[in-house]
């Protein structure tokens, strides 16, 4: 798939993100819009997967440790063909398959998450299991920057380095915002790339909205030993002007139909 | 002071034949270890939990995760989704307490095939004191959907329980003590979800679990000499509780005493009371730790101080026999 086509798909993903959160009158658009290019790239170009066989044992795995970013996760899976896009309208509604936080009974979802700081440990377990079985599949994961305030992230970081898990590739969605505000105002995270390097990971920093950067980082990852941390500088709410860099839209959808139209127009004009 | 051999000290605890439940756990892990799906994790307590026995035999499938119980539970979950039969061990206070949210989300909600075998539950941790004496784990673990909670009474039962959870899909929580415990079984009797009749009787029924099964047996024989016929049931499966055994006890006698090395809140006594109150109302007196933390001391000293001994059970039985139903 050409990179230009990926940008087109990312636009579709963003439209679904703002639409289904608007329809559900709840959900997390901000951190979904910041993660859109990375998750789109993984599912449409990088990962060895087959949407007709979501349980295929040799598939690459993906763990959405920031488990609230379901709007982007479910939208990407539906557009990739794991289930019908019609299902997306059921997001967060009663009796729906599509729970508010990511859950592994959804076709294409490998790991349940939602309580922050746990998915990275789950990913370590998957990567360790692959090694025990002499399997060559890779384990990708995405953690948030706010999520990195959880102590268990750093327990997982220690163990991944200790176990030398070269099959583990993690993106850190560094959008600088968490629920209550800007990360640096709430609790200083400092230089996360340096911190992970100090924990024994191979690290790099990219523009998380550039498919070219994502591609380059994943090529780089193939040349590195041990677990890889790709710190992706992103913009929370990317693509929707009134949501961009606005903590208010961490967990709040477009409030009115007019605002939804405005959001869709912004995305179209990206 | 009345004693009649009903306290663990000075003689009773020493006079009984005992087994190590932790050694039984280690031995059973080794016996199932030839199955390459079995993976064991520990958090820097492997010589205490005895998972080190598995490590020595199968070092490539043992992982010491360091003093990081949260990460250990999360890694266990991930491993389970690659088809591994995962055993996770630590002290009960860390496995069920510190790592509770990981157990809730990454294991139970995620429906992960993980077996938590926690040692050092209860007061018999001894000298380490309250920080390490877990008295709330039955409640914490029983409250989790999908979780089964097991509390075997002696080494032979541990062996059977560990083989049962190996053969079946998790999640499971198994509660073991640090202390060597009196032998109850000379043959294999464990059936998942079923109460086991240790002594028959028709005046009162004692539901006991873990180390208190031995106490109940001794109490029952004393009571018999005083003309009270006490049925003793060993409850190795606390969740799901054997509802039929509870209903039958209530119907047959109208008087139930529960005994456990756990808080009187949210443990075996609570499970039994829940069934009784909605099926066949009867008196239930609970013996356990009365909403306080433990303290340092020798195991059997503490068990006597908190009356988790045959005397404590006899007193509960005597008072429930005096109560008007």
Interface residues (C-beta under 8 A of the other chain):
Chain A: X57 X63 X104 X110 X111 X112 X113 X114 X115 X117 X118 X119 X120 X121 X122 X123 X124 X125 X126 X127 X128 X129 X130 X132 X133 X151 X152 X155 X156 X158 X159 X162 X163
Chain B: X39 X60 X61 X63 X65 X66 X68 X70 X71 X72 X73 X74 X75 X76 X77 X78 X79 X80 X81 X82 X83 X84 X101 X102 X104 X105 X106 X109 X110 X111
